[in-house]
Amino acid sequence: MKKIIIIGGVAAGMSAAAKAKRLNPELEIVVYEKTDIVSWGACGLPYYVGDFYQDANIMIAREPEQFAKDGIVVKSLHEVIDIDITKKEVLVLNKKTGEKFYDSYDEVIVTTGASAIRPNIKNIDSENIFNLKDFRDGIELKKAMLKEENRKVIIIGAGYIGLEAGEAARHLNKEVKIIQLSSRVLPGSFDKEITDLMEEELNNTENLDLHLEESVEEFIAKDGKVVGVKTNKGEYPADIVIVAIGVKPNTEFLKDKGFNMLRNGALIIDSKGRTNVEGVYAAGDCASVYHKVRKENVYIPLATTSNKIGRVVGEHLAGVEIEFAGTLGSAAIKVMNLEAGRTGITEEEAKELNIPYGSVFIEDANQTGYYPGQEDLFAKLIFHKETREVLGGQLIGKKGAVLRVDVLAAAIDKHMTIDELGMLDLCYAPPFALTWDTINTLGNVAKSKLK
């Protein structure tokens, strides 16, 4: 009987375990998870913290007992602290007893995820300074947020988590400051035309201040508890600080063992989830992923990709030949009253990759004006000037932006040209779109630009 050890029991790991066991019930599968929570979705954390819903268990997809019924052994509070790729065994720490023991495997899947970056800033370990990455982070942060005396919330970082945390805090009527080191929110994910609209929305939100091009120098603490933040531009009082400046893959225990990694430590994998070390697979936030447009392995920690690669690994281990073709980095975010989505590459990436590209940015509407509910819709398209293929796109608006990005993702995936995009047969009815949908208009405006 082949034995598979899975290191990490969240999205990718449990997806692999469930799929492999369904396809081949004879497999022996053991999952080691260093926390006491398995199979849960981190994407719901900001909305739990903001009290959009009250039961944290909604984020948990399946309990260990459910996996046990399927013959999958899940050992919570067990951390794999070392691996011997020659002997094919792992060293496990039982965090409940302190005991260490070895366990052997035929094949192993590394799905250890990522951890929030904790900057080396004075008083970073003071009370009421939080990250928002792990399940317990959300539990503890929500307790603090629900206390009436905690009025002033400062968020360090204006990426996805930072902006979602900002909405969560405003939903609880907190006074919010978002401090961002760079000159734009969501740098690298969206182009400037789109982030300008996000920043306008944030600046127009009551009791929310956006500070760009500002760096944190010190957390001010009193009696072990944070009371303020000092930056290169001033000092601000704070009852709660949320540090959301990014994540790093949990791969330290694999360093210097012969694994190929990206600069940040993410394991490089192939289309079947295999690392360069025989018998070792990886998936999720600890691993890279192949980008279809960039044509290289990149680090894009997304739940959608984690689950898909986990499934591919599970099928492959069960004897099914299947491959993951790659990602487009499709992602979405709600920024107060706006929704935004992106897929493929940005204009900045096209420049970086020296692609002969063209781009168009349009202002449109989500539906007809004579039916109630019309809202502005802004869209950007990146395309190849020579092949005319769609390479990337971004949309933002109050209604109807994000799901249109799915059309662009499908267009990029199937190498559709701007000509085909312009004539694509899309749904129309007055409450939902214009007769020429924004997606069509993007393609047609791009065509006119090349004439």
N, C-alpha and C positions, 0 to 999 in steps of 0.2 A: 504494500500500500504506500503510495507516495504521500509524503508529509510536507505540508506547506505552512510556513510561519509568516504571519502578517504582523509587521511592526507598526502599530498605530491603528486605532479602531474608529476613525471618523468616516467621512464621505467615501474617499477612494478605496480605503482598506475594506470597509464593509461591503461596498459595491462589488469588489473583486471576490470577497469571500462568498457572498450570496450567489453570485453568478456561477462561480466554479463548482460549488456544492450542488447547485441545481442540475448542472450539466453532467457532473460526475460524482454521484453520491459516495463513491468509494474513497474519495480523497480524504485524508486526515488534515483538518485545518485548525490551527491554533492562532488566536489573535491576542497579542500583548498590547494593552493600552495603559499609558502611564497615569491617566486621570481616572475618575470614577464614572465618567460619562462616555458612552459610545454611540455611534450612529446618529449624529445630530447635525443640524444645519446652522452655521455661523451667520448666514446672511440675515437671519431674523433678529440678531442681537440688538441693533439700534432701535428697532421698533418695539422690542420688549422693554428696553431701557426707557423709551419715551412713553410707555404705558398705552401704546396702541392696542396691546392685548396683555392679559395679566398672567396667564399660565405658562411658565417657562418650559414646561414639559412638551408643549406643542412643537418645540424645535427638535425634539428627539423622535427620530423616525422609528427605531425599533429598540426594545430593551434586550439586554444580554440573554434573558430567559427565552426570548423568541428565537434567537440564533441557536441556543442550545437545543431547542426542539428540532432544528434542522440539522443537528449534528456538528455544529460549529462551536468550538470551545473558545470562550471569550474570558480572558483573565484581566480584569480591571486592576488599576493601581499596581501594575507590573510594567516596569520600564526596561527596555533593552538598552544597555549601556555600552555594549561592545559586540563586535561580530568578528568571527574568524572565518574568512572566506576559503581558506585551505581545508580546514576541518569541517566546514559547513555547520557551524554551531554559533549560537548567540549566547551572550551572558546577560542574564535577566536579574533585575533588582526587584524583589517583592517589597513595595513601599509600605505595606502594612506591618511587616515583621522585620524588615531590614535584611532578610536573608538574600543571598545571591546564589544563583544556580545556572548551569548550562543546559541548553536544549538544542538538539540537532535538527537539521532540516534537509530536505531534498532540494527545495526551492524556497526562496524568501521574497516577500514583497515589502518594500520600504514605503510606508505611507505615513510618515511622521509629521507631516504638515509643516507649518511655519509658526514662528513666535513674533509677537510685536517687538519692534525695536525700542529699546530703552536707552535714550541718550545719556551720555555722561555729563549731567548737569547737576549743579549743587542742589541738594535737598530733594532729589528725584524720588527718594523712598519715603517721603512724608505722607502722612495720612491724607486721604481724599485726592490722591493723584492716581489716576486709573489708566489702564489700557482697555481696549475693547476688541479682544480677539478670542479669548477662551470663554467657555460656558460660565465659569465662576466669575470672570470679569463682569459679565452682564448682570449676574445676580447681585454682586456687591455694589456695582455702580448704580443700579436701580434703587437699592436701599438708600443710598446717599441722595439720589436725585429726588426721591419722594419726601425727603425731609424739608419742611417748609423753610427752615432757617438757611438752607443752602440755596441762595438766590443767584449768585454770580458764578457762571460756568465759563471757563476759558478752554478752548480746544486748540491744541497744537497740531497743525497739519490740515490742509484743505484738499485731501484726496477723497476717495469714495467714503471711507469710514468717517473721516472728519466732518464732511458735509452732512452725512446721514445722522451723525451724532448731534450736529447743530439743529437739525429739524426735530430730533427727539427732545432736545432741551427746550426748544421753543414751544413744542407741544405741551410741555409742562410749565409753560409761562416763565421760564428762566431768562435772566439777562445773559446774553451770549456774546463772547468775543471769539473769533476764529483768527489765529495767527499763522500765517503762511510764509515760509522762507523765500519762495520764488515769487515772480511777478504775476503769476496767474494761479487760479484754482485748477485742480486736476491737470497738472502739467504732464504732457506726454500722452494723455488719453484723448483729449479733444483739441481742436485748433482754436486759434484766438477768437475767431468770429463767434464761436459757440460759447467759449468761456467768458467772453465779454457780456453775453446775455445772462449767464449764470451770476456773474458778479453784480450786474445791475439788479437782478432779483434779490440777491442777498443784501445789497446795500439799501434796498427799499423795504426790507423786512423790519418790522418794529422790534426794538430791543435786541438787535443783532448788529454787531460791528465787525466788518471784515478788514483785517490788517494784512496787507501784502508787503513783500520785501522787508520782512521784519524777523529778526532772530532772537530766540530765547537765550538769555544769559544765566538766569538763576531763578529757582523757585523759592519764594520767600515763605519761611515757615515760622510758626510760633507754637511752642510746646509740642513739637513733633507733628503739627498739622499745617497743611498749606494755607496761606492767607493771601498770597499774591504771586504775580509773575513779573519778573524784571526782564525787559528786552533791551535791544540796542536803541530803542526809541522812547522808552518810558517804563513806568511801573503801573500795574493794574491789580486791583483787589480781586481775589478769587476765593470762592468757597469750595469749588470742585475744579480740578484740571483733568482733561482727557488728552492723553498723548497718543496721537494717531499719525505718526510720521512714516509708516511703512512696516513691512515684515521681513523676516529673514528665515530661510529654510532651516528646519531642524535636522541638520546633517553633520553636526560637529563630531559625533561618534564614528563617522565614516571617513573623516579626514585622514590623509596619508595611508590609505588602504588600497590605493590603486584605482579609485573611482574617477571617471571623467566628470567634471563639474563646471558649471558656469562660474563667473567671478564671485557671485554672491553665495556660492555653495549649493546651488540647485543641481541635482543629479541629471546628467544628460541621458536621455532615453531614446530608443528608436520607436518605430511605428507600432511595435508590439509591447511597448513598455519595458523593454530589456535595457539594463545598464550595460556597460562594457565588461562587467564582471559576470562570468558564467553563473547562471542559477539565481541571479539577483535582479529583481524587477523593481520599478518605482512608479509612483503615480501621486497626483495631488500637489499640494503646495510645497512639497519638498523637492519637486522635480520640474524640469523644463518641459516645454512642449513645442512641437514643430509648427511654425507659422506658414500657412499656405502662400501668402503674398510675399512675405519677407524671405521665404525659402531658407530659414535657419531656425535653430532652436532658441527659444526666448523664454523669459520668465513671466508668465501671466497667471497668477493664482486666482482661478475662478472655479466656483463650485460646479458649474456645468461641465467644464473640461475635466475636472477631477473625477466626477462620476463616470464620464464616458471612457476615460483611459482606464479607470478601475475595472469597468465592465470588460474592456478589451483584454486586460491582463487576466481576469477571471476566466474568460472564454478560452484564451490561449493555453492557460494552465490545465484546462479540462480537455485539451486536445483539439479545440476548434481553431482553424487557421483564420484569423481575422486581424485587421490592422486599423489603426487610427490614422486617418488621412491628414489630420492637422487642425489647427485652430485658426479663427479669424479675429480672435480677441473681442468678440461681440459682447457688449456690456451696456448696462443701463443704470440710470440713477435718477432719483427724484430730488430736485433742489427747490424746496419750499413749494411754490405753486407751479413750478415747471417740471417737465419730464424730459430727459435727454437720453439718447442712445448712440452708440457708435459701433462700427465694424470695419474690418480690413485695416488699412493703414491711413494715417493722417497725412496732411501735406508736409508736415515736418519730417515724417519718416520717409516720404517719397524723396525729399531733398537729400536726406542722409544716405539713402540707398542709391542715389544718382540715377533714379528712374526718370525717363522723359515723360513727365506727367503734365496733365492739365487739371484745373479745378474750377468749379463754379459754386457760388453761394447765392441762394435765392431766398426771398421772403414770399411766402405763399399763405394759404389758409387751409385749415383742416377739413372744411366742408363748405357747403353753399351758404351765402349770406342771408337768404330768405328763410332758412330754417334756424330756429333759436340754437345758440351755442357755438357760433363761429368764433374761432380763435386764430391768432397768428401762428404760422408754422414756418420755422427757419430750417433750411437744409443745405448741406454742403456735400459735394461729390468730388472724389479724386478718381481720375481715369488715366489710362496709358495713351499718350498722344499717337503712338504708332500703331498699336494693335487695337486701340479704342476700347479695350476691356475696362470694366469697372474694377477699381482697386480698393476703394474705401468710401465710407459715407458717414455722416453724422446728422442727426435731426434734433431739434429742441422746440418745445412749445408747451402750452398748457393742456393740450388734449390731442391725442392721436399721433404723437411723435415716435414713441418707442417701438410700437408694433410695426411701423413702416420700415424700421431698420432691419427687421427680419427679412423683408423683401430684398433689401440690398445685400444682406448676407447670402441669401440664396443666389442672387445674381453673381456675386463674386465667386461663390463656390462652383458655379457652372460656367465660369468664364464668359459671362454675358457681356456684350458690347453696349456702349451708350446708345447705339441705334436700336438695339433690341429693347433696351430699358425704356426708351421713349415710346415704344409701341406696345409695351407689355399690357396684356389684358387684365386689368385690375377691377375690383368691385367698385360700383358707383351707386349711390342713392343720396339724396340731399342731406340726410342727417350724418353721413359718414365721410364724404369726399366731394371734390369737384369732379366735373366730367373728365378733365385731365388731372389725374392725381398728382400730388407733389413729386412722387417717384417718376412718373412720366415726364413731368416738366424738367426735372433734373437732367434726364437723358437728352431731352430736346434742346435745352439751353447749352449743354455740353457739345452737342452736334453743331449748333450754330457757331460756337466758339472756334471750332476747327475749320470752318469754311473760309 
